[in-house]
Amino acid sequence: MVVRFYDERMTISLSAMFITVHDPDAALGFYRDALGLEVRLDVANEGFRWVTVGAPGQEVGIVLSQPHGGRSQVDGDALLALATKGALQAAIFSTADLDSTFERVRASGAEVLQEPTSQPWGVRDCAFRDPSGNLVRIQEAH
C-alpha cells in the first residue's frame, strides 16, 4: 500500500519574475502598450525604478527592473551587457489569437525576430525583442 501525504502548506506557486530593462518607460511601451499587461506597481528608489506588470486575471507579477538597481556597478554592467545583446530570455507568453497579437506587437515598432510559425515541438509561436534586447516569445494557446 502506498500512502501519500498532502500538505497545503507545501504548495508552491510562482509569484513574480524579473526582466532586466535599461529604460522602464520604453519597457512600458512594449509590455503595457503592445502586449496589454497592466501596471500593478511603480517604485522609484535611489534613482532606479522597478515597475511590476501582469496579465489581467493572473496573479504573477513581472518586475521590470533596471540592471544597476540594487547591484554593484560591475554586476549591473555585466547584466546590462547580457540583456542588450539578447542573451537573456525574458518570457514566453500565450494568447488565443496569435496572428492578431503578432500584428499588434509588430505595429508597436517592436523588433520582429520570428513571424508566427508552427514549431516541430508542437507549438505555434512568434518572437520579438523588447526595447532592452530581451527575447520575448508568444505562443498560441491551445
C-alpha positions in Angstrom: 0.0 0.0 0.0 1.3 3.5 -0.9 0.4 6.3 1.4 0.7 9.8 0.1 0.7 12.9 2.3 -0.6 16.2 1.0 0.3 19.3 3.0 -1.3 22.5 1.8 1.5 24.5 3.4 3.9 22.9 0.9 2.0 24.1 -2.2 4.2 26.4 -4.2 3.2 28.8 -7.0 5.0 31.5 -9.0 4.5 35.0 -7.5 6.9 37.2 -9.6 9.6 37.1 -12.1 12.2 39.7 -13.1 13.1 41.0 -16.5 16.1 43.3 -16.8 15.4 46.5 -18.7 17.6 49.6 -19.3 14.7 52.1 -19.7 11.5 51.5 -17.7 9.5 53.9 -19.9 10.5 52.2 -23.1 9.8 48.8 -21.5 6.3 50.0 -20.6 5.7 50.9 -24.2 6.3 47.2 -25.0 4.9 45.3 -22.0 1.9 47.5 -21.2 1.1 49.2 -24.5 2.0 46.5 -27.1 1.4 43.3 -25.0 -1.5 44.7 -23.0 -0.2 44.0 -19.5 -1.5 46.1 -16.6 0.8 48.2 -14.4 0.5 47.0 -10.8 3.3 48.8 -9.0 5.8 51.6 -10.0 8.5 52.1 -7.4 11.4 54.6 -7.5 14.3 54.3 -5.2 17.8 55.9 -5.3 17.5 56.8 -8.9 16.2 53.5 -10.1 12.7 52.2 -11.0 11.0 48.8 -10.6 7.7 48.5 -12.4 5.6 45.5 -11.9 3.2 44.5 -14.7 1.0 41.5 -15.1 -1.7 39.9 -17.3 -5.2 40.8 -16.3 -6.7 38.0 -14.3 -3.4 36.4 -13.4 -1.5 36.9 -10.1 2.0 36.5 -11.4 3.9 39.8 -11.4 6.6 40.7 -13.9 9.1 43.1 -12.4 10.8 45.3 -15.0 14.0 46.2 -13.2 17.0 48.2 -14.1 20.3 46.3 -14.1 22.1 48.7 -11.7 19.3 48.9 -9.2 20.4 47.1 -6.0 23.6 45.8 -7.7 27.2 46.8 -7.8 28.4 48.8 -10.9 30.3 45.8 -12.2 27.4 43.4 -11.8 24.9 45.9 -13.3 27.2 46.5 -16.2 27.5 42.7 -16.8 23.8 42.2 -16.6 23.1 45.2 -18.9 25.6 43.8 -21.5 23.9 40.4 -21.5 20.4 42.0 -21.8 21.4 44.4 -24.6 22.9 41.7 -26.8 19.8 39.5 -26.4 21.5 36.8 -24.2 18.6 36.8 -21.7 15.3 35.3 -22.4 12.5 37.4 -20.9 9.3 35.4 -21.0 7.0 33.2 -23.0 3.5 34.5 -23.2 0.4 32.7 -24.6 -2.6 34.1 -26.4 -5.8 32.7 -28.0 -5.2 34.7 -31.2 -1.5 34.7 -32.2 -2.0 36.4 -35.5 -3.8 39.4 -34.1 -1.4 39.6 -31.2 1.6 39.4 -33.5 0.2 42.2 -35.7 -0.5 44.5 -32.7 3.0 44.0 -31.3 4.6 44.5 -34.7 2.6 47.7 -35.2 4.1 49.0 -32.0 7.5 49.0 -33.7 8.9 46.1 -31.7 11.8 44.2 -33.4 10.4 41.1 -35.0 12.6 38.0 -34.7 10.2 35.4 -36.0 6.7 35.7 -37.6 4.1 33.2 -36.4 5.5 29.7 -37.2 4.4 26.1 -36.4 7.3 24.6 -34.4 8.4 20.9 -34.6 7.8 20.6 -30.8 4.1 21.3 -31.3 3.5 25.0 -30.6 2.8 27.8 -33.0 4.7 30.9 -31.9 6.4 34.2 -32.8 9.3 36.1 -31.3 10.3 39.7 -30.6 13.0 41.7 -28.8 11.8 44.1 -26.2 13.4 47.6 -26.2 16.2 46.3 -23.9 17.1 43.5 -26.3 15.4 40.6 -24.3 13.9 37.8 -26.3 10.2 37.5 -25.8 8.2 34.7 -27.3 4.4 34.5 -27.7 2.7 31.2 -28.4 -0.8 30.3 -29.4 -2.8 28.9 -26.5 -4.5 25.5 -27.0 
